[in-house]
Amino acid sequence: MGLFTLAEARTELARLRPVLDEVITLRADMVELSAALVPGGEPTSLGGLPERKAAEARLNELMTEIQETGAELKGVAPLLVDFPADLDGVPVLLCWLEGDTDITWYHRADLGFAGRRPLPDDAV
């Protein structure tokens, strides 16, 4: 897959919002279902092992759907999605973290999340 412009990454993020929202819901459901399945676990109205397996399968489908866009799914708890891009000739990842309302951060591809910086005002 190619590189994203900032506008393309923002468009793709908007298109992925329902998918990301479903990932967040499924993630919480899976944690609750898993906790209920351990010996002595608190029962849940969500179901049991079949529902846990179904949630896991759906989560895998959604993660594949995200990655098929060319975006990189870097984390699930919290959700972290990177969009490969180029900023002034430097390979970067435009970075969206669960809770962000927009893509306003980036980091150099070789530095990872620890090198995360706000996008410059003139980024397009």
Jmol script that loads the backbone (N, CA, C; Angstrom):
load data "model"
ATOM      1  N   MET A   1       0.845  -1.185   0.000  1.00  0.00           N
ATOM      2  CA  MET A   1       0.000   0.000   0.000  1.00  0.00           C
ATOM      3  C   MET A   1       0.887   1.244   0.000  1.00  0.00           C
ATOM      4  N   GLY A   2       0.317   2.320  -0.495  1.00  0.00           N
ATOM      5  CA  GLY A   2       1.083   3.541  -0.605  1.00  0.00           C
ATOM      6  C   GLY A   2       1.007   4.397   0.647  1.00  0.00           C
ATOM      7  N   LEU A   3       1.500   5.599   0.472  1.00  0.00           N
ATOM      8  CA  LEU A   3       1.487   6.566   1.561  1.00  0.00           C
ATOM      9  C   LEU A   3       0.171   7.328   1.557  1.00  0.00           C
ATOM     10  N   PHE A   4      -0.199   7.821   2.716  1.00  0.00           N
ATOM     11  CA  PHE A   4      -1.388   8.646   2.869  1.00  0.00           C
ATOM     12  C   PHE A   4      -0.964  10.106   2.939  1.00  0.00           C
ATOM     13  N   THR A   5      -1.757  10.994   2.349  1.00  0.00           N
ATOM     14  CA  THR A   5      -1.639  12.400   2.683  1.00  0.00           C
ATOM     15  C   THR A   5      -2.419  12.578   3.988  1.00  0.00           C
ATOM     16  N   LEU A   6      -2.245  13.705   4.649  1.00  0.00           N
ATOM     17  CA  LEU A   6      -3.001  13.952   5.875  1.00  0.00           C
ATOM     18  C   LEU A   6      -4.504  13.939   5.585  1.00  0.00           C
ATOM     19  N   ALA A   7      -4.915  14.553   4.468  1.00  0.00           N
ATOM     20  CA  ALA A   7      -6.341  14.578   4.105  1.00  0.00           C
ATOM     21  C   ALA A   7      -6.864  13.163   3.875  1.00  0.00           C
ATOM     22  N   GLU A   8      -6.085  12.333   3.175  1.00  0.00           N
ATOM     23  CA  GLU A   8      -6.506  10.952   2.925  1.00  0.00           C
ATOM     24  C   GLU A   8      -6.600  10.158   4.224  1.00  0.00           C
ATOM     25  N   ALA A   9      -5.646  10.363   5.122  1.00  0.00           N
ATOM     26  CA  ALA A   9      -5.675   9.650   6.403  1.00  0.00           C
ATOM     27  C   ALA A   9      -6.904  10.059   7.208  1.00  0.00           C
ATOM     28  N   ARG A  10      -7.223  11.345   7.180  1.00  0.00           N
ATOM     29  CA  ARG A  10      -8.402  11.817   7.914  1.00  0.00           C
ATOM     30  C   ARG A  10      -9.686  11.260   7.304  1.00  0.00           C
ATOM     31  N   THR A  11      -9.750  11.173   5.982  1.00  0.00           N
ATOM     32  CA  THR A  11     -10.918  10.590   5.304  1.00  0.00           C
ATOM     33  C   THR A  11     -11.051   9.113   5.663  1.00  0.00           C
ATOM     34  N   GLU A  12      -9.932   8.405   5.646  1.00  0.00           N
ATOM     35  CA  GLU A  12      -9.952   6.978   5.970  1.00  0.00           C
ATOM     36  C   GLU A  12     -10.340   6.767   7.433  1.00  0.00           C
ATOM     37  N   LEU A  13      -9.839   7.611   8.324  1.00  0.00           N
ATOM     38  CA  LEU A  13     -10.201   7.517   9.737  1.00  0.00           C
ATOM     39  C   LEU A  13     -11.712   7.711   9.906  1.00  0.00           C
ATOM     40  N   ALA A  14     -12.267   8.692   9.217  1.00  0.00           N
ATOM     41  CA  ALA A  14     -13.715   8.937   9.305  1.00  0.00           C
ATOM     42  C   ALA A  14     -14.487   7.713   8.805  1.00  0.00           C
ATOM     43  N   ARG A  15     -14.015   7.102   7.723  1.00  0.00           N
ATOM     44  CA  ARG A  15     -14.675   5.913   7.180  1.00  0.00           C
ATOM     45  C   ARG A  15     -14.561   4.736   8.146  1.00  0.00           C
ATOM     46  N   LEU A  16     -13.453   4.670   8.873  1.00  0.00           N
ATOM     47  CA  LEU A  16     -13.215   3.561   9.806  1.00  0.00           C
ATOM     48  C   LEU A  16     -13.885   3.748  11.168  1.00  0.00           C
ATOM     49  N   ARG A  17     -14.427   4.909  11.455  1.00  0.00           N
ATOM     50  CA  ARG A  17     -15.002   5.171  12.791  1.00  0.00           C
ATOM     51  C   ARG A  17     -15.968   4.090  13.270  1.00  0.00           C
ATOM     52  N   PRO A  18     -16.941   3.645  12.435  1.00  0.00           N
ATOM     53  CA  PRO A  18     -17.844   2.588  12.917  1.00  0.00           C
ATOM     54  C   PRO A  18     -17.087   1.298  13.238  1.00  0.00           C
ATOM     55  N   VAL A  19     -16.072   0.987  12.454  1.00  0.00           N
ATOM     56  CA  VAL A  19     -15.257  -0.210  12.700  1.00  0.00           C
ATOM     57  C   VAL A  19     -14.513  -0.052  14.027  1.00  0.00           C
ATOM     58  N   LEU A  20     -13.904   1.096  14.235  1.00  0.00           N
ATOM     59  CA  LEU A  20     -13.153   1.347  15.469  1.00  0.00           C
ATOM     60  C   LEU A  20     -14.079   1.310  16.682  1.00  0.00           C
ATOM     61  N   ASP A  21     -15.276   1.883  16.540  1.00  0.00           N
ATOM     62  CA  ASP A  21     -16.247   1.853  17.644  1.00  0.00           C
ATOM     63  C   ASP A  21     -16.640   0.421  17.978  1.00  0.00           C
ATOM     64  N   GLU A  22     -16.807  -0.413  16.939  1.00  0.00           N
ATOM     65  CA  GLU A  22     -17.173  -1.817  17.178  1.00  0.00           C
ATOM     66  C   GLU A  22     -16.017  -2.566  17.842  1.00  0.00           C
ATOM     67  N   VAL A  23     -14.776  -2.252  17.451  1.00  0.00           N
ATOM     68  CA  VAL A  23     -13.608  -2.876  18.092  1.00  0.00           C
ATOM     69  C   VAL A  23     -13.613  -2.560  19.587  1.00  0.00           C
ATOM     70  N   ILE A  24     -13.888  -1.313  19.940  1.00  0.00           N
ATOM     71  CA  ILE A  24     -13.897  -0.902  21.350  1.00  0.00           C
ATOM     72  C   ILE A  24     -14.963  -1.681  22.124  1.00  0.00           C
ATOM     73  N   THR A  25     -16.152  -1.817  21.543  1.00  0.00           N
ATOM     74  CA  THR A  25     -17.236  -2.564  22.196  1.00  0.00           C
ATOM     75  C   THR A  25     -16.865  -4.038  22.342  1.00  0.00           C
ATOM     76  N   LEU A  26     -16.365  -4.632  21.260  1.00  0.00           N
ATOM     77  CA  LEU A  26     -15.996  -6.052  21.302  1.00  0.00           C
ATOM     78  C   LEU A  26     -14.868  -6.305  22.290  1.00  0.00           C
ATOM     79  N   ARG A  27     -13.921  -5.393  22.338  1.00  0.00           N
ATOM     80  CA  ARG A  27     -12.801  -5.534  23.275  1.00  0.00           C
ATOM     81  C   ARG A  27     -13.328  -5.623  24.708  1.00  0.00           C
ATOM     82  N   ALA A  28     -14.246  -4.749  25.055  1.00  0.00           N
ATOM     83  CA  ALA A  28     -14.824  -4.751  26.400  1.00  0.00           C
ATOM     84  C   ALA A  28     -15.641  -6.021  26.636  1.00  0.00           C
ATOM     85  N   ASP A  29     -16.422  -6.425  25.626  1.00  0.00           N
ATOM     86  CA  ASP A  29     -17.217  -7.655  25.751  1.00  0.00           C
ATOM     87  C   ASP A  29     -16.314  -8.863  25.979  1.00  0.00           C
ATOM     88  N   MET A  30     -15.216  -8.935  25.226  1.00  0.00           N
ATOM     89  CA  MET A  30     -14.315 -10.080  25.352  1.00  0.00           C
ATOM     90  C   MET A  30     -13.675 -10.147  26.734  1.00  0.00           C
ATOM     91  N   VAL A  31     -13.322  -9.002  27.275  1.00  0.00           N
ATOM     92  CA  VAL A  31     -12.742  -8.985  28.622  1.00  0.00           C
ATOM     93  C   VAL A  31     -13.763  -9.484  29.638  1.00  0.00           C
ATOM     94  N   GLU A  32     -15.003  -9.012  29.509  1.00  0.00           N
ATOM     95  CA  GLU A  32     -16.062  -9.432  30.432  1.00  0.00           C
ATOM     96  C   GLU A  32     -16.367 -10.920  30.284  1.00  0.00           C
ATOM     97  N   LEU A  33     -16.457 -11.389  29.033  1.00  0.00           N
ATOM     98  CA  LEU A  33     -16.721 -12.812  28.794  1.00  0.00           C
ATOM     99  C   LEU A  33     -15.576 -13.679  29.316  1.00  0.00           C
ATOM    100  N   SER A  34     -14.346 -13.248  29.092  1.00  0.00           N
ATOM    101  CA  SER A  34     -13.180 -14.011  29.564  1.00  0.00           C
ATOM    102  C   SER A  34     -13.163 -14.092  31.080  1.00  0.00           C
ATOM    103  N   ALA A  35     -13.475 -12.982  31.736  1.00  0.00           N
ATOM    104  CA  ALA A  35     -13.491 -12.956  33.204  1.00  0.00           C
ATOM    105  C   ALA A  35     -14.561 -13.894  33.752  1.00  0.00           C
ATOM    106  N   ALA A  36     -15.679 -13.995  33.045  1.00  0.00           N
ATOM    107  CA  ALA A  36     -16.775 -14.866  33.496  1.00  0.00           C
ATOM    108  C   ALA A  36     -16.421 -16.343  33.332  1.00  0.00           C
ATOM    109  N   LEU A  37     -15.494 -16.637  32.420  1.00  0.00           N
ATOM    110  CA  LEU A  37     -15.169 -18.029  32.121  1.00  0.00           C
ATOM    111  C   LEU A  37     -14.113 -18.627  33.045  1.00  0.00           C
ATOM    112  N   VAL A  38     -13.401 -17.794  33.785  1.00  0.00           N
ATOM    113  CA  VAL A  38     -12.405 -18.354  34.707  1.00  0.00           C
ATOM    114  C   VAL A  38     -13.117 -18.936  35.921  1.00  0.00           C
ATOM    115  N   PRO A  39     -12.548 -19.974  36.533  1.00  0.00           N
ATOM    116  CA  PRO A  39     -13.185 -20.555  37.730  1.00  0.00           C
ATOM    117  C   PRO A  39     -13.430 -19.470  38.782  1.00  0.00           C
ATOM    118  N   GLY A  40     -14.646 -19.409  39.270  1.00  0.00           N
ATOM    119  CA  GLY A  40     -15.010 -18.410  40.272  1.00  0.00           C
ATOM    120  C   GLY A  40     -15.316 -17.052  39.674  1.00  0.00           C
ATOM    121  N   GLY A  41     -15.330 -16.968  38.327  1.00  0.00           N
ATOM    122  CA  GLY A  41     -15.591 -15.687  37.666  1.00  0.00           C
ATOM    123  C   GLY A  41     -17.022 -15.239  37.850  1.00  0.00           C
ATOM    124  N   GLU A  42     -17.206 -13.958  37.759  1.00  0.00           N
ATOM    125  CA  GLU A  42     -18.522 -13.332  37.895  1.00  0.00           C
ATOM    126  C   GLU A  42     -19.339 -13.611  36.631  1.00  0.00           C
ATOM    127  N   PRO A  43     -20.522 -14.212  36.727  1.00  0.00           N
ATOM    128  CA  PRO A  43     -21.331 -14.472  35.531  1.00  0.00           C
ATOM    129  C   PRO A  43     -21.663 -13.167  34.799  1.00  0.00           C
ATOM    130  N   THR A  44     -21.880 -13.275  33.491  1.00  0.00           N
ATOM    131  CA  THR A  44     -22.224 -12.097  32.689  1.00  0.00           C
ATOM    132  C   THR A  44     -23.442 -12.405  31.828  1.00  0.00           C
ATOM    133  N   SER A  45     -24.213 -11.388  31.542  1.00  0.00           N
ATOM    134  CA  SER A  45     -25.387 -11.555  30.689  1.00  0.00           C
ATOM    135  C   SER A  45     -24.988 -11.650  29.215  1.00  0.00           C
ATOM    136  N   LEU A  46     -23.693 -11.469  28.922  1.00  0.00           N
ATOM    137  CA  LEU A  46     -23.236 -11.509  27.533  1.00  0.00           C
ATOM    138  C   LEU A  46     -23.171 -12.927  26.981  1.00  0.00           C
ATOM    139  N   GLY A  47     -23.134 -13.929  27.858  1.00  0.00           N
ATOM    140  CA  GLY A  47     -23.076 -15.305  27.392  1.00  0.00           C
ATOM    141  C   GLY A  47     -21.886 -16.052  27.964  1.00  0.00           C
ATOM    142  N   GLY A  48     -21.403 -17.010  27.187  1.00  0.00           N
ATOM    143  CA  GLY A  48     -20.309 -17.861  27.646  1.00  0.00           C
ATOM    144  C   GLY A  48     -19.276 -18.068  26.558  1.00  0.00           C
ATOM    145  N   LEU A  49     -18.728 -19.269  26.508  1.00  0.00           N
ATOM    146  CA  LEU A  49     -17.636 -19.573  25.587  1.00  0.00           C
ATOM    147  C   LEU A  49     -18.015 -19.369  24.115  1.00  0.00           C
ATOM    148  N   PRO A  50     -19.203 -19.792  23.654  1.00  0.00           N
ATOM    149  CA  PRO A  50     -19.537 -19.570  22.243  1.00  0.00           C
ATOM    150  C   PRO A  50     -19.540 -18.073  21.887  1.00  0.00           C
ATOM    151  N   GLU A  51     -20.081 -17.262  22.785  1.00  0.00           N
ATOM    152  CA  GLU A  51     -20.115 -15.816  22.540  1.00  0.00           C
ATOM    153  C   GLU A  51     -18.707 -15.229  22.570  1.00  0.00           C
ATOM    154  N   ARG A  52     -17.856 -15.761  23.452  1.00  0.00           N
ATOM    155  CA  ARG A  52     -16.456 -15.298  23.524  1.00  0.00           C
ATOM    156  C   ARG A  52     -15.740 -15.604  22.216  1.00  0.00           C
ATOM    157  N   LYS A  53     -15.942 -16.821  21.685  1.00  0.00           N
ATOM    158  CA  LYS A  53     -15.303 -17.207  20.423  1.00  0.00           C
ATOM    159  C   LYS A  53     -15.839 -16.375  19.260  1.00  0.00           C
ATOM    160  N   ALA A  54     -17.136 -16.100  19.254  1.00  0.00           N
ATOM    161  CA  ALA A  54     -17.736 -15.279  18.192  1.00  0.00           C
ATOM    162  C   ALA A  54     -17.189 -13.855  18.242  1.00  0.00           C
ATOM    163  N   ALA A  55     -17.055 -13.308  19.439  1.00  0.00           N
ATOM    164  CA  ALA A  55     -16.516 -11.953  19.587  1.00  0.00           C
ATOM    165  C   ALA A  55     -15.066 -11.903  19.104  1.00  0.00           C
ATOM    166  N   GLU A  56     -14.300 -12.924  19.431  1.00  0.00           N
ATOM    167  CA  GLU A  56     -12.901 -12.979  18.998  1.00  0.00           C
ATOM    168  C   GLU A  56     -12.805 -13.058  17.473  1.00  0.00           C
ATOM    169  N   ALA A  57     -13.658 -13.875  16.852  1.00  0.00           N
ATOM    170  CA  ALA A  57     -13.658 -13.997  15.392  1.00  0.00           C
ATOM    171  C   ALA A  57     -14.023 -12.671  14.742  1.00  0.00           C
ATOM    172  N   ARG A  58     -15.038 -12.005  15.274  1.00  0.00           N
ATOM    173  CA  ARG A  58     -15.452 -10.703  14.720  1.00  0.00           C
ATOM    174  C   ARG A  58     -14.352  -9.666  14.906  1.00  0.00           C
ATOM    175  N   LEU A  59     -13.701  -9.668  16.058  1.00  0.00           N
ATOM    176  CA  LEU A  59     -12.611  -8.725  16.308  1.00  0.00           C
ATOM    177  C   LEU A  59     -11.489  -8.938  15.293  1.00  0.00           C
ATOM    178  N   ASN A  60     -11.174 -10.184  15.003  1.00  0.00           N
ATOM    179  CA  ASN A  60     -10.143 -10.476  13.998  1.00  0.00           C
ATOM    180  C   ASN A  60     -10.545  -9.956  12.618  1.00  0.00           C
ATOM    181  N   GLU A  61     -11.825 -10.099  12.262  1.00  0.00           N
ATOM    182  CA  GLU A  61     -12.321  -9.568  10.985  1.00  0.00           C
ATOM    183  C   GLU A  61     -12.149  -8.056  10.919  1.00  0.00           C
ATOM    184  N   LEU A  62     -12.499  -7.380  12.001  1.00  0.00           N
ATOM    185  CA  LEU A  62     -12.411  -5.922  12.036  1.00  0.00           C
ATOM    186  C   LEU A  62     -10.958  -5.456  11.963  1.00  0.00           C
ATOM    187  N   MET A  63     -10.061  -6.155  12.649  1.00  0.00           N
ATOM    188  CA  MET A  63      -8.650  -5.784  12.620  1.00  0.00           C
ATOM    189  C   MET A  63      -8.099  -5.954  11.203  1.00  0.00           C
ATOM    190  N   THR A  64      -8.530  -7.007  10.509  1.00  0.00           N
ATOM    191  CA  THR A  64      -8.115  -7.217   9.122  1.00  0.00           C
ATOM    192  C   THR A  64      -8.648  -6.095   8.239  1.00  0.00           C
ATOM    193  N   GLU A  65      -9.895  -5.711   8.463  1.00  0.00           N
ATOM    194  CA  GLU A  65     -10.503  -4.632   7.677  1.00  0.00           C
ATOM    195  C   GLU A  65      -9.709  -3.334   7.832  1.00  0.00           C
ATOM    196  N   ILE A  66      -9.273  -3.035   9.040  1.00  0.00           N
ATOM    197  CA  ILE A  66      -8.470  -1.827   9.275  1.00  0.00           C
ATOM    198  C   ILE A  66      -7.158  -1.923   8.505  1.00  0.00           C
ATOM    199  N   GLN A  67      -6.482  -3.038   8.609  1.00  0.00           N
ATOM    200  CA  GLN A  67      -5.166  -3.182   7.990  1.00  0.00           C
ATOM    201  C   GLN A  67      -5.243  -3.231   6.471  1.00  0.00           C
ATOM    202  N   GLU A  68      -6.369  -3.682   5.917  1.00  0.00           N
ATOM    203  CA  GLU A  68      -6.522  -3.726   4.465  1.00  0.00           C
ATOM    204  C   GLU A  68      -6.592  -2.334   3.845  1.00  0.00           C
ATOM    205  N   THR A  69      -6.815  -1.302   4.643  1.00  0.00           N
ATOM    206  CA  THR A  69      -6.848   0.065   4.127  1.00  0.00           C
ATOM    207  C   THR A  69      -5.441   0.598   3.880  1.00  0.00           C
ATOM    208  N   GLY A  70      -4.431  -0.076   4.422  1.00  0.00           N
ATOM    209  CA  GLY A  70      -3.062   0.430   4.356  1.00  0.00           C
ATOM    210  C   GLY A  70      -2.639   1.046   5.673  1.00  0.00           C
ATOM    211  N   ALA A  71      -3.606   1.247   6.567  1.00  0.00           N
ATOM    212  CA  ALA A  71      -3.280   1.743   7.909  1.00  0.00           C
ATOM    213  C   ALA A  71      -2.664   0.600   8.709  1.00  0.00           C
ATOM    214  N   GLU A  72      -1.923   0.955   9.741  1.00  0.00           N
ATOM    215  CA  GLU A  72      -1.281  -0.043  10.592  1.00  0.00           C
ATOM    216  C   GLU A  72      -1.936  -0.015  11.965  1.00  0.00           C
ATOM    217  N   LEU A  73      -2.493  -1.146  12.362  1.00  0.00           N
ATOM    218  CA  LEU A  73      -3.097  -1.272  13.688  1.00  0.00           C
ATOM    219  C   LEU A  73      -1.978  -1.626  14.655  1.00  0.00           C
ATOM    220  N   LYS A  74      -1.629  -0.679  15.534  1.00  0.00           N
ATOM    221  CA  LYS A  74      -0.482  -0.870  16.416  1.00  0.00           C
ATOM    222  C   LYS A  74      -0.859  -1.267  17.831  1.00  0.00           C
ATOM    223  N   GLY A  75      -2.116  -1.067  18.200  1.00  0.00           N
ATOM    224  CA  GLY A  75      -2.550  -1.421  19.542  1.00  0.00           C
ATOM    225  C   GLY A  75      -4.050  -1.553  19.595  1.00  0.00           C
ATOM    226  N   VAL A  76      -4.530  -2.385  20.529  1.00  0.00           N
ATOM    227  CA  VAL A  76      -5.973  -2.601  20.659  1.00  0.00           C
ATOM    228  C   VAL A  76      -6.490  -2.053  21.983  1.00  0.00           C
ATOM    229  N   ALA A  77      -5.644  -1.930  22.982  1.00  0.00           N
ATOM    230  CA  ALA A  77      -6.082  -1.407  24.283  1.00  0.00           C
ATOM    231  C   ALA A  77      -4.999  -0.480  24.826  1.00  0.00           C
ATOM    232  N   PRO A  78      -5.047   0.782  24.533  1.00  0.00           N
ATOM    233  CA  PRO A  78      -6.026   1.501  23.713  1.00  0.00           C
ATOM    234  C   PRO A  78      -5.761   1.281  22.226  1.00  0.00           C
ATOM    235  N   LEU A  79      -6.783   1.585  21.411  1.00  0.00           N
ATOM    236  CA  LEU A  79      -6.635   1.491  19.965  1.00  0.00           C
ATOM    237  C   LEU A  79      -5.602   2.506  19.496  1.00  0.00           C
ATOM    238  N   LEU A  80      -4.712   2.052  18.640  1.00  0.00           N
ATOM    239  CA  LEU A  80      -3.691   2.917  18.073  1.00  0.00           C
ATOM    240  C   LEU A  80      -3.567   2.558  16.603  1.00  0.00           C
ATOM    241  N   VAL A  81      -3.842   3.533  15.731  1.00  0.00           N
ATOM    242  CA  VAL A  81      -3.788   3.311  14.293  1.00  0.00           C
ATOM    243  C   VAL A  81      -2.831   4.325  13.694  1.00  0.00           C
ATOM    244  N   ASP A  82      -1.879   3.825  12.895  1.00  0.00           N
ATOM    245  CA  ASP A  82      -0.911   4.678  12.217  1.00  0.00           C
ATOM    246  C   ASP A  82      -1.159   4.628  10.718  1.00  0.00           C
ATOM    247  N   PHE A  83      -0.974   5.773  10.065  1.00  0.00           N
ATOM    248  CA  PHE A  83      -1.117   5.895   8.625  1.00  0.00           C
ATOM    249  C   PHE A  83       0.232   6.300   8.049  1.00  0.00           C
ATOM    250  N   PRO A  84       0.878   5.413   7.263  1.00  0.00           N
ATOM    251  CA  PRO A  84       2.174   5.757   6.679  1.00  0.00           C
ATOM    252  C   PRO A  84       2.056   7.003   5.804  1.00  0.00           C
ATOM    253  N   ALA A  85       3.007   7.907   5.966  1.00  0.00           N
ATOM    254  CA  ALA A  85       2.975   9.173   5.239  1.00  0.00           C
ATOM    255  C   ALA A  85       4.402   9.687   5.058  1.00  0.00           C
ATOM    256  N   ASP A  86       4.485  10.853   4.467  1.00  0.00           N
ATOM    257  CA  ASP A  86       5.754  11.525   4.242  1.00  0.00           C
ATOM    258  C   ASP A  86       5.571  12.960   4.712  1.00  0.00           C
ATOM    259  N   LEU A  87       6.447  13.429   5.549  1.00  0.00           N
ATOM    260  CA  LEU A  87       6.372  14.800   6.051  1.00  0.00           C
ATOM    261  C   LEU A  87       7.704  15.468   5.764  1.00  0.00           C
ATOM    262  N   ASP A  88       7.692  16.379   4.805  1.00  0.00           N
ATOM    263  CA  ASP A  88       8.915  17.071   4.384  1.00  0.00           C
ATOM    264  C   ASP A  88      10.027  16.096   4.008  1.00  0.00           C
ATOM    265  N   GLY A  89       9.657  15.045   3.288  1.00  0.00           N
ATOM    266  CA  GLY A  89      10.648  14.088   2.822  1.00  0.00           C
ATOM    267  C   GLY A  89      11.068  13.044   3.842  1.00  0.00           C
ATOM    268  N   VAL A  90      10.471  13.077   5.027  1.00  0.00           N
ATOM    269  CA  VAL A  90      10.808  12.113   6.081  1.00  0.00           C
ATOM    270  C   VAL A  90       9.669  11.109   6.223  1.00  0.00           C
ATOM    271  N   PRO A  91       9.980   9.796   6.204  1.00  0.00           N
ATOM    272  CA  PRO A  91       8.923   8.806   6.417  1.00  0.00           C
ATOM    273  C   PRO A  91       8.376   8.916   7.841  1.00  0.00           C
ATOM    274  N   VAL A  92       7.069   9.122   7.949  1.00  0.00           N
ATOM    275  CA  VAL A  92       6.422   9.261   9.254  1.00  0.00           C
ATOM    276  C   VAL A  92       5.174   8.394   9.291  1.00  0.00           C
ATOM    277  N   LEU A  93       4.623   8.281  10.471  1.00  0.00           N
ATOM    278  CA  LEU A  93       3.336   7.637  10.668  1.00  0.00           C
ATOM    279  C   LEU A  93       2.406   8.664  11.299  1.00  0.00           C
ATOM    280  N   LEU A  94       1.330   8.988  10.594  1.00  0.00           N
ATOM    281  CA  LEU A  94       0.297   9.847  11.159  1.00  0.00           C
ATOM    282  C   LEU A  94      -0.442   8.995  12.173  1.00  0.00           C
ATOM    283  N   CYS A  95      -0.580   9.500  13.370  1.00  0.00           N
ATOM    284  CA  CYS A  95      -0.914   8.666  14.513  1.00  0.00           C
ATOM    285  C   CYS A  95      -2.272   9.056  15.100  1.00  0.00           C
ATOM    286  N   TRP A  96      -3.186   8.071  15.182  1.00  0.00           N
ATOM    287  CA  TRP A  96      -4.466   8.278  15.854  1.00  0.00           C
ATOM    288  C   TRP A  96      -4.541   7.328  17.039  1.00  0.00           C
ATOM    289  N   LEU A  97      -4.797   7.894  18.206  1.00  0.00           N
ATOM    290  CA  LEU A  97      -4.915   7.135  19.444  1.00  0.00           C
ATOM    291  C   LEU A  97      -6.358   7.237  19.928  1.00  0.00           C
ATOM    292  N   GLU A  98      -6.906   6.119  20.389  1.00  0.00           N
ATOM    293  CA  GLU A  98      -8.266   6.095  20.924  1.00  0.00           C
ATOM    294  C   GLU A  98      -8.469   7.294  21.846  1.00  0.00           C
ATOM    295  N   GLY A  99      -9.545   8.016  21.604  1.00  0.00           N
ATOM    296  CA  GLY A  99      -9.834   9.216  22.385  1.00  0.00           C
ATOM    297  C   GLY A  99      -9.523  10.489  21.609  1.00  0.00           C
ATOM    298  N   ASP A 100      -8.612  10.404  20.627  1.00  0.00           N
ATOM    299  CA  ASP A 100      -8.325  11.561  19.778  1.00  0.00           C
ATOM    300  C   ASP A 100      -9.533  11.821  18.889  1.00  0.00           C
ATOM    301  N   THR A 101      -9.858  13.099  18.675  1.00  0.00           N
ATOM    302  CA  THR A 101     -10.980  13.425  17.798  1.00  0.00           C
ATOM    303  C   THR A 101     -10.550  13.524  16.342  1.00  0.00           C
ATOM    304  N   ASP A 102      -9.246  13.657  16.116  1.00  0.00           N
ATOM    305  CA  ASP A 102      -8.726  13.835  14.763  1.00  0.00           C
ATOM    306  C   ASP A 102      -7.287  13.328  14.748  1.00  0.00           C
ATOM    307  N   ILE A 103      -6.702  13.304  13.570  1.00  0.00           N
ATOM    308  CA  ILE A 103      -5.278  12.975  13.463  1.00  0.00           C
ATOM    309  C   ILE A 103      -4.507  14.274  13.614  1.00  0.00           C
ATOM    310  N   THR A 104      -3.868  14.447  14.740  1.00  0.00           N
ATOM    311  CA  THR A 104      -3.109  15.678  14.993  1.00  0.00           C
ATOM    312  C   THR A 104      -1.689  15.375  15.458  1.00  0.00           C
ATOM    313  N   TRP A 105      -1.301  14.090  15.430  1.00  0.00           N
ATOM    314  CA  TRP A 105       0.017  13.671  15.897  1.00  0.00           C
ATOM    315  C   TRP A 105       0.705  12.833  14.832  1.00  0.00           C
ATOM    316  N   TYR A 106       2.012  12.777  14.914  1.00  0.00           N
ATOM    317  CA  TYR A 106       2.790  11.914  14.033  1.00  0.00           C
ATOM    318  C   TYR A 106       4.042  11.478  14.788  1.00  0.00           C
ATOM    319  N   HIS A 107       4.698  10.480  14.244  1.00  0.00           N
ATOM    320  CA  HIS A 107       6.035  10.142  14.729  1.00  0.00           C
ATOM    321  C   HIS A 107       6.826   9.583  13.562  1.00  0.00           C
ATOM    322  N   ARG A 108       8.120   9.766  13.608  1.00  0.00           N
ATOM    323  CA  ARG A 108       8.970   9.196  12.579  1.00  0.00           C
ATOM    324  C   ARG A 108       8.784   7.687  12.584  1.00  0.00           C
ATOM    325  N   ALA A 109       8.844   7.091  11.411  1.00  0.00           N
ATOM    326  CA  ALA A 109       8.619   5.657  11.282  1.00  0.00           C
ATOM    327  C   ALA A 109       9.620   4.858  12.107  1.00  0.00           C
ATOM    328  N   ASP A 110      10.828   5.384  12.262  1.00  0.00           N
ATOM    329  CA  ASP A 110      11.869   4.642  12.982  1.00  0.00           C
ATOM    330  C   ASP A 110      11.855   4.868  14.487  1.00  0.00           C
ATOM    331  N   LEU A 111      11.012   5.765  14.984  1.00  0.00           N
ATOM    332  CA  LEU A 111      11.033   6.098  16.417  1.00  0.00           C
ATOM    333  C   LEU A 111       9.902   5.470  17.210  1.00  0.00           C
ATOM    334  N   GLY A 112       8.786   5.199  16.579  1.00  0.00           N
ATOM    335  CA  GLY A 112       7.662   4.627  17.311  1.00  0.00           C
ATOM    336  C   GLY A 112       6.932   5.650  18.156  1.00  0.00           C
ATOM    337  N   PHE A 113       5.988   5.133  18.934  1.00  0.00           N
ATOM    338  CA  PHE A 113       5.069   5.973  19.711  1.00  0.00           C
ATOM    339  C   PHE A 113       5.792   6.931  20.652  1.00  0.00           C
ATOM    340  N   ALA A 114       6.931   6.518  21.194  1.00  0.00           N
ATOM    341  CA  ALA A 114       7.666   7.378  22.135  1.00  0.00           C
ATOM    342  C   ALA A 114       8.134   8.666  21.469  1.00  0.00           C
ATOM    343  N   GLY A 115       8.252   8.664  20.138  1.00  0.00           N
ATOM    344  CA  GLY A 115       8.676   9.861  19.421  1.00  0.00           C
ATOM    345  C   GLY A 115       7.518  10.680  18.886  1.00  0.00           C
ATOM    346  N   ARG A 116       6.334  10.455  19.412  1.00  0.00           N
ATOM    347  CA  ARG A 116       5.101  11.121  18.956  1.00  0.00           C
ATOM    348  C   ARG A 116       5.167  12.629  19.192  1.00  0.00           C
ATOM    349  N   ARG A 117       4.824  13.388  18.151  1.00  0.00           N
ATOM    350  CA  ARG A 117       4.822  14.863  18.225  1.00  0.00           C
ATOM    351  C   ARG A 117       3.537  15.410  17.602  1.00  0.00           C
ATOM    352  N   PRO A 118       3.133  16.625  18.011  1.00  0.00           N
ATOM    353  CA  PRO A 118       1.980  17.257  17.342  1.00  0.00           C
ATOM    354  C   PRO A 118       2.351  17.597  15.900  1.00  0.00           C
ATOM    355  N   LEU A 119       1.405  17.462  14.998  1.00  0.00           N
ATOM    356  CA  LEU A 119       1.657  17.862  13.618  1.00  0.00           C
ATOM    357  C   LEU A 119       1.930  19.364  13.550  1.00  0.00           C
ATOM    358  N   PRO A 120       2.859  19.781  12.702  1.00  0.00           N
ATOM    359  CA  PRO A 120       3.090  21.222  12.558  1.00  0.00           C
ATOM    360  C   PRO A 120       1.853  21.910  11.989  1.00  0.00           C
ATOM    361  N   ASP A 121       1.681  23.174  12.287  1.00  0.00           N
ATOM    362  CA  ASP A 121       0.503  23.921  11.835  1.00  0.00           C
ATOM    363  C   ASP A 121       0.346  23.921  10.325  1.00  0.00           C
ATOM    364  N   ASP A 122       1.453  23.843   9.605  1.00  0.00           N
ATOM    365  CA  ASP A 122       1.386  23.924   8.149  1.00  0.00           C
ATOM    366  C   ASP A 122       1.247  22.557   7.477  1.00  0.00           C
ATOM    367  N   ALA A 123       1.033  21.501   8.242  1.00  0.00           N
ATOM    368  CA  ALA A 123       0.890  20.153   7.662  1.00  0.00           C
ATOM    369  C   ALA A 123      -0.404  20.092   6.846  1.00  0.00           C
ATOM    370  N   VAL A 124      -0.306  19.506   5.672  1.00  0.00           N
ATOM    371  CA  VAL A 124      -1.503  19.361   4.830  1.00  0.00           C
ATOM    372  C   VAL A 124      -1.720  17.932   4.423  1.00  0.00           C
TER     373      VAL A 124
END
end "model"
wireframe off; spacefill off
backbone 0.3
color backbone group
